[in-house]
């Protein structure tokens, strides 16, 4: 039977493997720079700012949700940003993704957070359909922006 639980230090290697699988699925197989040591430090260090839950079955990690807190100036409370949700392809359709998202929703409700947010690639129709089936609305009118690489360094150096 599958179990959703907070990630443990011993899950870092499995989570990193799943991150690599996700990168391949998202057509960015060489984009992952993260390491097992970095995951351990960020998830389980003295002051973690990022969190993870895993779904496991008989000791095998089948999927994960990696998330961090956000803050809404309008709502005046925290929310959860889901950075990655991934379930091994062979395990999809078994309810694991819904259980992981349900766990984050439960955390949000228990803590008085007002939202759980995430991004999805516009070509990922199965995921979009899945999210729609849960009642997750699209943020039409918003565009994700990212400052990175040379542009980030240039702006940071200009101040």
MDAnalysis code that builds the backbone (N, CA, C; Angstrom):
import MDAnalysis as mda
import numpy as np

u = mda.Universe.empty(477, n_residues=159, atom_resindex=np.repeat(np.arange(159), 3), trajectory=True)
u.add_TopologyAttr("name", ["N", "CA", "C"] * 159)
u.add_TopologyAttr("resid", np.arange(1, 160))
u.add_TopologyAttr("resname", ["UNK", "UNK", "UNK", "UNK", "UNK", "UNK", "UNK", "UNK", "UNK", "UNK", "UNK", "UNK", "UNK", "UNK", "UNK", "UNK", "UNK", "UNK", "UNK", "UNK", "UNK", "UNK", "UNK", "UNK", "UNK", "UNK", "UNK", "UNK", "UNK", "UNK", "UNK", "UNK", "UNK", "UNK", "UNK", "UNK", "UNK", "UNK", "UNK", "UNK", "UNK", "UNK", "UNK", "UNK", "UNK", "UNK", "UNK", "UNK", "UNK", "UNK", "UNK", "UNK", "UNK", "UNK", "UNK", "UNK", "UNK", "UNK", "UNK", "UNK", "UNK", "UNK", "UNK", "UNK", "UNK", "UNK", "UNK", "UNK", "UNK", "UNK", "UNK", "UNK", "UNK", "UNK", "UNK", "UNK", "UNK", "UNK", "UNK", "UNK", "UNK", "UNK", "UNK", "UNK", "UNK", "UNK", "UNK", "UNK", "UNK", "UNK", "UNK", "UNK", "UNK", "UNK", "UNK", "UNK", "UNK", "UNK", "UNK", "UNK", "UNK", "UNK", "UNK", "UNK", "UNK", "UNK", "UNK", "UNK", "UNK", "UNK", "UNK", "UNK", "UNK", "UNK", "UNK", "UNK", "UNK", "UNK", "UNK", "UNK", "UNK", "UNK", "UNK", "UNK", "UNK", "UNK", "UNK", "UNK", "UNK", "UNK", "UNK", "UNK", "UNK", "UNK", "UNK", "UNK", "UNK", "UNK", "UNK", "UNK", "UNK", "UNK", "UNK", "UNK", "UNK", "UNK", "UNK", "UNK", "UNK", "UNK", "UNK", "UNK", "UNK", "UNK", "UNK", "UNK", "UNK", "UNK", "UNK"])
u.atoms.positions = np.array([
    [0.841, -1.186, 0.000],
    [0.000, 0.000, 0.000],
    [0.884, 1.247, 0.000],
    [0.486, 2.248, -0.747],
    [1.256, 3.480, -0.874],
    [1.062, 4.374, 0.343],
    [2.105, 5.148, 0.630],
    [2.114, 6.040, 1.781],
    [2.659, 7.390, 1.342],
    [1.957, 8.471, 1.712],
    [2.459, 9.829, 1.506],
    [3.068, 10.263, 2.827],
    [4.308, 10.771, 2.774],
    [4.971, 11.196, 4.003],
    [5.971, 12.298, 3.689],
    [6.354, 13.076, 4.716],
    [7.424, 14.048, 4.510],
    [8.708, 13.320, 4.099],
    [9.459, 13.927, 3.218],
    [10.719, 13.331, 2.787],
    [11.682, 13.245, 3.963],
    [12.572, 12.273, 3.898],
    [13.620, 12.072, 4.892],
    [14.970, 12.160, 4.176],
    [16.012, 12.369, 4.944],
    [17.355, 12.467, 4.378],
    [17.658, 11.286, 3.458],
    [17.230, 10.113, 3.848],
    [17.502, 8.904, 3.059],
    [16.782, 8.894, 1.713],
    [15.859, 9.828, 1.494],
    [15.136, 9.910, 0.218],
    [15.848, 10.774, -0.813],
    [16.907, 11.470, -0.431],
    [17.530, 12.453, -1.313],
    [17.949, 11.857, -2.657],
    [18.554, 10.694, -2.663],
    [19.000, 10.076, -3.924],
    [17.805, 9.756, -4.814],
    [16.737, 9.226, -4.229],
    [15.544, 8.895, -5.019],
    [14.888, 10.158, -5.563],
    [14.827, 11.203, -4.751],
    [14.242, 12.466, -5.219],
    [15.066, 13.027, -6.366],
    [16.391, 12.972, -6.250],
    [17.242, 13.467, -7.331],
    [17.038, 12.646, -8.607],
    [16.895, 11.334, -8.483],
    [16.599, 10.503, -9.661],
    [15.289, 10.942, -10.315],
    [14.273, 11.218, -9.497],
    [12.986, 11.664, -10.026],
    [13.099, 13.040, -10.675],
    [13.931, 13.915, -10.107],
    [14.157, 15.227, -10.715],
    [14.771, 15.057, -12.103],
    [15.709, 14.120, -12.237],
    [16.299, 13.846, -13.556],
    [15.249, 13.296, -14.525],
    [14.376, 12.409, -14.048],
    [13.292, 11.898, -14.899],
    [12.376, 13.031, -15.346],
    [12.063, 13.928, -14.417],
    [11.217, 15.074, -14.740],
    [11.871, 15.945, -15.803],
    [13.169, 16.184, -15.671],
    [13.883, 17.005, -16.659],
    [13.828, 16.369, -18.044],
    [13.959, 15.065, -18.113],
    [13.848, 14.363, -19.402],
    [12.435, 14.527, -19.953],
    [11.431, 14.324, -19.094],
    [10.038, 14.478, -19.520],
    [9.769, 15.886, -20.037],
    [10.356, 16.889, -19.387],
    [10.134, 18.280, -19.776],
    [11.087, 18.748, -20.885],
    [11.770, 17.774, -21.508],
    [12.623, 18.028, -22.678],
    [13.839, 18.890, -22.354],
    [14.326, 18.778, -21.124],
    [15.514, 19.501, -20.657],
    [16.459, 18.517, -19.952],
    [16.886, 17.448, -20.632],
    [17.632, 16.383, -19.945],
    [18.957, 16.815, -19.331],
    [19.559, 17.882, -19.822],
    [20.854, 18.316, -19.301],
    [20.753, 19.523, -18.369],
    [19.555, 19.911, -17.988],
    [19.362, 21.144, -17.213],
    [19.603, 20.977, -15.717],
    [19.549, 19.776, -15.193],
    [19.651, 19.572, -13.745],
    [21.091, 19.744, -13.289],
    [21.280, 20.687, -12.387],
    [22.597, 20.936, -11.770],
    [22.590, 20.503, -10.301],
    [21.420, 20.279, -9.760],
    [21.243, 19.913, -8.365],
    [22.014, 18.635, -8.043],
    [22.423, 18.496, -6.776],
    [23.117, 17.299, -6.317],
    [22.409, 16.736, -5.091],
    [22.748, 15.533, -4.759],
    [22.184, 14.920, -3.560],
    [22.562, 15.726, -2.320],
    [23.819, 16.180, -2.255],
    [24.256, 16.985, -1.110],
    [23.479, 18.291, -1.002],
    [23.212, 18.924, -2.129],
    [22.428, 20.162, -2.107],
    [21.009, 19.897, -1.620],
    [20.402, 18.824, -2.098],
    [19.054, 18.481, -1.633],
    [19.041, 18.268, -0.127],
    [20.000, 17.511, 0.379],
    [20.061, 17.253, 1.818],
    [20.203, 18.568, 2.580],
    [21.099, 19.433, 2.118],
    [21.313, 20.714, 2.806],
    [20.068, 21.585, 2.774],
    [19.393, 21.642, 1.630],
    [18.240, 22.532, 1.497],
    [16.976, 21.979, 2.148],
    [16.790, 20.681, 2.103],
    [15.581, 20.081, 2.671],
    [15.705, 19.777, 4.168],
    [16.940, 19.478, 4.613],
    [17.088, 18.970, 5.971],
    [18.134, 19.723, 6.793],
    [18.609, 20.846, 6.291],
    [19.591, 21.642, 7.018],
    [18.975, 22.292, 8.241],
    [19.736, 23.137, 8.916],
    [19.267, 23.739, 10.172],
    [18.071, 24.684, 10.008],
    [17.908, 25.285, 8.856],
    [16.792, 26.213, 8.630],
    [16.230, 26.006, 7.223],
    [15.541, 24.881, 6.993],
    [15.084, 24.588, 5.631],
    [14.066, 25.615, 5.126],
    [14.212, 25.964, 3.883],
    [13.295, 26.892, 3.225],
    [12.514, 26.199, 2.107],
    [12.782, 24.942, 1.904],
    [12.105, 24.140, 0.891],
    [11.789, 22.787, 1.525],
    [10.682, 22.203, 1.094],
    [10.166, 20.995, 1.732],
    [9.777, 19.994, 0.655],
    [9.667, 18.738, 1.046],
    [9.251, 17.716, 0.091],
    [8.430, 16.652, 0.792],
    [7.509, 16.120, 0.043],
    [6.754, 14.939, 0.446],
    [6.969, 13.898, -0.647],
    [6.942, 12.645, -0.241],
    [7.122, 11.562, -1.199],
    [5.960, 10.593, -1.081],
    [5.758, 9.858, -2.161],
    [4.852, 8.715, -2.115],
    [5.745, 7.490, -2.254],
    [5.579, 6.571, -1.333],
    [6.394, 5.359, -1.375],
    [5.499, 4.144, -1.283],
    [5.990, 3.065, -1.844],
    [5.301, 1.788, -1.775],
    [6.360, 0.726, -1.501],
    [6.213, 0.032, -0.394],
    [7.152, -1.013, 0.007],
    [8.597, -0.525, -0.031],
    [8.816, 0.691, 0.474],
    [10.156, 1.235, 0.583],
    [10.700, 1.898, -0.671],
    [9.938, 1.899, -1.756],
    [10.384, 2.517, -3.002],
    [9.659, 3.835, -3.205],
    [10.425, 4.909, -3.434],
    [9.838, 6.221, -3.681],
    [9.348, 6.255, -5.129],
    [8.058, 6.534, -5.293],
    [7.425, 6.522, -6.610],
    [7.174, 7.918, -7.169],
    [7.196, 8.925, -6.294],
    [6.935, 10.289, -6.726],
    [7.226, 11.254, -5.600],
    [7.198, 12.542, -5.935],
    [7.482, 13.557, -4.928],
    [6.796, 14.862, -5.267],
    [6.622, 15.674, -4.237],
    [6.178, 17.062, -4.370],
    [7.188, 17.899, -3.602],
    [7.810, 18.850, -4.286],
    [8.781, 19.739, -3.664],
    [8.180, 21.133, -3.646],
    [8.190, 21.783, -2.475],
    [7.449, 23.032, -2.321],
    [8.136, 23.978, -1.344],
    [7.687, 25.222, -1.381],
    [8.173, 26.239, -0.449],
    [7.052, 27.238, -0.185],
    [7.243, 28.054, 0.854],
    [6.224, 29.028, 1.230],
    [6.322, 30.286, 0.374],
    [5.181, 30.849, 0.099],
    [5.082, 32.155, -0.538],
    [4.349, 33.068, 0.438],
    [4.161, 34.311, 0.049],
    [3.401, 35.241, 0.875],
    [2.572, 36.127, -0.044],
    [1.314, 36.273, 0.275],
    [0.420, 37.144, -0.485],
    [0.220, 38.447, 0.274],
    [0.646, 39.534, -0.337],
    [0.427, 40.839, 0.296],
    [-1.055, 41.171, 0.328],
    [-1.805, 40.689, -0.624],
    [-3.244, 40.973, -0.657],
    [-3.996, 40.168, 0.386],
    [-3.658, 38.892, 0.510],
    [-4.342, 38.029, 1.480],
    [-3.773, 38.209, 2.889],
    [-2.505, 38.630, 2.985],
    [-1.870, 38.785, 4.288],
    [-1.526, 37.468, 4.943],
    [-1.260, 36.452, 4.134],
    [-0.921, 35.142, 4.671],
    [-0.032, 34.390, 3.689],
    [0.549, 33.321, 4.208],
    [1.387, 32.468, 3.361],
    [0.542, 31.645, 2.405],
    [1.216, 31.083, 1.442],
    [0.680, 30.093, 0.538],
    [1.784, 29.093, 0.266],
    [1.470, 28.099, -0.514],
    [2.452, 27.091, -0.904],
    [2.692, 27.218, -2.401],
    [3.962, 27.273, -2.781],
    [4.313, 27.177, -4.197],
    [4.859, 25.773, -4.423],
    [4.193, 25.042, -5.272],
    [4.622, 23.697, -5.644],
    [5.621, 23.835, -6.784],
    [6.880, 23.610, -6.485],
    [7.933, 23.732, -7.500],
    [7.877, 22.569, -8.473],
    [7.785, 21.359, -7.937],
    [7.721, 20.171, -8.790],
    [6.802, 19.130, -8.180],
    [6.002, 18.543, -9.044],
    [5.200, 17.373, -8.702],
    [5.530, 16.346, -9.776],
    [5.988, 15.194, -9.367],
    [6.356, 14.184, -10.354],
    [6.086, 12.801, -9.793],
    [5.469, 11.985, -10.623],
    [5.221, 10.580, -10.313],
    [5.782, 9.773, -11.476],
    [6.507, 8.723, -11.153],
    [7.077, 7.881, -12.219],
    [5.994, 7.516, -13.229],
    [6.369, 7.496, -14.486],
    [5.412, 7.254, -15.562],
    [4.643, 5.948, -15.354],
    [5.315, 4.916, -14.892],
    [4.663, 3.618, -14.693],
    [3.643, 3.638, -13.562],
    [3.689, 4.674, -12.726],
    [2.804, 4.752, -11.559],
    [1.678, 5.765, -11.731],
    [1.666, 6.455, -12.858],
    [0.630, 7.482, -13.074],
    [-0.737, 6.826, -13.223],
    [-1.753, 7.556, -12.789],
    [-3.112, 7.040, -12.844],
    [-3.487, 6.223, -11.621],
    [-2.572, 6.113, -10.669],
    [-2.824, 5.335, -9.456],
    [-3.263, 6.194, -8.281],
    [-3.420, 7.514, -8.522],
    [-3.868, 8.405, -7.466],
    [-2.746, 9.046, -6.667],
    [-1.497, 8.766, -7.037],
    [-0.371, 9.306, -6.272],
    [-0.260, 10.822, -6.394],
    [-0.421, 11.350, -7.598],
    [-0.351, 12.801, -7.786],
    [-1.442, 13.511, -7.008],
    [-2.643, 12.956, -7.062],
    [-3.756, 13.549, -6.315],
    [-3.494, 13.494, -4.810],
    [-2.924, 12.395, -4.347],
    [-2.635, 12.262, -2.922],
    [-1.553, 13.257, -2.490],
    [-0.533, 13.460, -3.317],
    [0.499, 14.441, -2.987],
    [-0.088, 15.852, -2.945],
    [-0.875, 16.210, -3.967],
    [-1.508, 17.535, -3.968],
    [-2.494, 17.676, -2.816],
    [-3.206, 16.612, -2.516],
    [-4.140, 16.631, -1.393],
    [-3.426, 16.861, -0.071],
    [-2.240, 16.299, 0.070],
    [-1.443, 16.516, 1.276],
    [-1.057, 17.982, 1.405],
    [-0.636, 18.603, 0.292],
    [-0.291, 20.027, 0.335],
    [-1.518, 20.878, 0.633],
    [-2.658, 20.506, 0.062],
    [-3.899, 21.230, 0.352],
    [-4.249, 21.109, 1.830],
    [-4.081, 19.933, 2.383],
    [-4.355, 19.724, 3.808],
    [-3.434, 20.586, 4.668],
    [-2.153, 20.646, 4.323],
    [-1.205, 21.487, 5.067],
    [-1.648, 22.949, 4.994],
    [-2.009, 23.391, 3.786],
    [-2.438, 24.781, 3.605],
    [-3.660, 25.095, 4.466],
    [-4.638, 24.224, 4.446],
    [-5.857, 24.449, 5.221],
    [-5.550, 24.452, 6.720],
    [-4.787, 23.463, 7.181],
    [-4.465, 23.374, 8.606],
    [-3.716, 24.608, 9.109],
    [-2.858, 25.180, 8.259],
    [-2.033, 26.314, 8.673],
    [-2.651, 27.672, 8.338],
    [-3.825, 27.661, 7.731],
    [-4.491, 28.910, 7.394],
    [-3.938, 29.590, 6.147],
    [-3.212, 28.851, 5.322],
    [-2.729, 29.403, 4.063],
    [-3.895, 29.502, 3.094],
    [-3.837, 30.449, 2.175],
    [-4.969, 30.695, 1.293],
    [-4.860, 30.065, -0.087],
    [-3.664, 29.555, -0.444],
    [-3.538, 29.016, -1.797],
    [-2.371, 28.046, -1.916],
    [-2.497, 27.189, -2.910],
    [-1.413, 26.341, -3.398],
    [-1.307, 26.666, -4.881],
    [-0.115, 27.066, -5.308],
    [0.091, 27.495, -6.697],
    [1.234, 26.711, -7.329],
    [1.202, 26.621, -8.648],
    [2.279, 26.004, -9.399],
    [2.164, 26.404, -10.855],
    [3.182, 26.073, -11.615],
    [3.184, 26.309, -13.055],
    [3.147, 24.967, -13.765],
    [2.614, 24.981, -14.970],
    [2.595, 23.773, -15.793],
    [2.934, 24.190, -17.221],
    [3.730, 23.373, -17.879],
    [4.080, 23.657, -19.268],
    [2.824, 23.625, -20.129],
    [2.705, 24.588, -21.032],
    [1.462, 24.699, -21.815],
    [1.228, 23.523, -22.757],
    [2.236, 22.726, -23.052],
    [2.059, 21.560, -23.920],
    [1.727, 20.283, -23.145],
    [1.734, 20.352, -21.811],
    [1.520, 19.156, -21.001],
    [0.027, 18.935, -20.753],
    [-0.657, 18.538, -21.806],
    [-2.116, 18.358, -21.756],
    [-2.578, 17.374, -20.683],
    [-1.908, 16.226, -20.516],
    [-2.372, 15.324, -19.453],
    [-2.343, 15.973, -18.067],
    [-1.276, 16.712, -17.765],
    [-1.189, 17.375, -16.461],
    [-2.257, 18.453, -16.337],
    [-2.450, 19.217, -17.388],
    [-3.468, 20.275, -17.353],
    [-4.846, 19.668, -17.112],
    [-5.138, 18.582, -17.798],
    [-6.417, 17.893, -17.586],
    [-6.562, 17.390, -16.161],
    [-5.483, 16.844, -15.628],
    [-5.481, 16.361, -14.242],
    [-5.748, 17.512, -13.279],
    [-5.037, 18.626, -13.453],
    [-5.223, 19.777, -12.569],
    [-6.632, 20.346, -12.692],
    [-7.149, 20.411, -13.909],
    [-8.529, 20.874, -14.110],
    [-9.515, 19.981, -13.365],
    [-9.258, 18.673, -13.380],
    [-10.177, 17.731, -12.726],
    [-10.215, 17.932, -11.211],
    [-9.167, 18.543, -10.669],
    [-9.119, 18.816, -9.228],
    [-9.720, 20.169, -8.873],
    [-10.075, 20.948, -9.899],
    [-10.629, 22.275, -9.654],
    [-9.584, 23.368, -9.609],
    [-8.354, 23.069, -10.035],
    [-7.286, 24.074, -10.049],
    [-7.480, 24.991, -11.253],
    [-7.671, 26.266, -10.992],
    [-7.905, 27.226, -12.065],
    [-6.622, 27.739, -12.670],
    [-6.730, 28.170, -13.903],
    [-5.611, 28.775, -14.613],
    [-5.540, 30.254, -14.274],
    [-4.346, 30.778, -14.203],
    [-4.136, 32.197, -13.909],
    [-4.016, 32.959, -15.226],
    [-5.089, 32.989, -15.990],
    [-5.084, 33.695, -17.265],
    [-4.732, 35.161, -17.050],
    [-3.977, 35.699, -17.992],
    [-3.590, 37.089, -17.901],
    [-2.250, 37.293, -17.209],
    [-1.680, 36.247, -16.649],
    [-0.388, 36.318, -15.974],
    [0.646, 35.596, -16.823],
    [1.832, 36.123, -16.870],
    [2.943, 35.496, -17.571],
    [4.104, 35.341, -16.602],
    [4.671, 34.161, -16.543],
    [5.825, 33.917, -15.680],
    [7.034, 34.615, -16.287],
    [7.768, 35.323, -15.469],
    [8.994, 36.003, -15.897],
    [10.152, 35.444, -15.082],
    [11.345, 35.428, -15.689],
    [12.511, 34.895, -14.990],
    [13.734, 35.726, -15.329],
    [14.460, 36.102, -14.316],
    [15.730, 36.805, -14.461],
    [16.811, 35.811, -14.054],
    [17.732, 35.494, -14.970],
    [18.768, 34.505, -14.685],
    [20.008, 34.772, -15.522],
    [21.063, 34.019, -15.261],
    [22.277, 34.082, -16.058],
    [22.897, 35.461, -16.116],
    [23.332, 35.850, -17.323],
    [23.999, 37.135, -17.517],
    [23.111, 38.310, -17.127],
    [21.825, 38.227, -17.464],
    [20.915, 39.329, -17.141],
    [20.809, 39.517, -15.627],
    [20.758, 38.419, -14.898],
    [20.708, 38.493, -13.433],
    [21.987, 39.106, -12.887],
    [23.124, 38.628, -13.355],
    [24.411, 39.153, -12.885],
    [24.559, 40.630, -13.233],
    [24.146, 40.995, -14.426],
    [24.259, 42.387, -14.873],
    [23.407, 43.316, -14.015],
    [22.167, 42.943, -13.784],
    [21.284, 43.766, -12.964],
    [21.810, 43.850, -11.533],
    [22.223, 42.720, -10.986],
    [22.740, 42.713, -9.624],
    [23.987, 43.565, -9.462],
    [24.793, 43.608, -10.483],
    [26.029, 44.400, -10.424],
    [25.759, 45.880, -10.667],
    [24.616, 46.217, -11.204],
    [24.329, 47.604, -11.559],
    [23.850, 48.455, -10.389],
    [23.550, 47.844, -9.278],
    [23.011, 48.553, -8.118],
    [24.128, 49.055, -7.228],
])
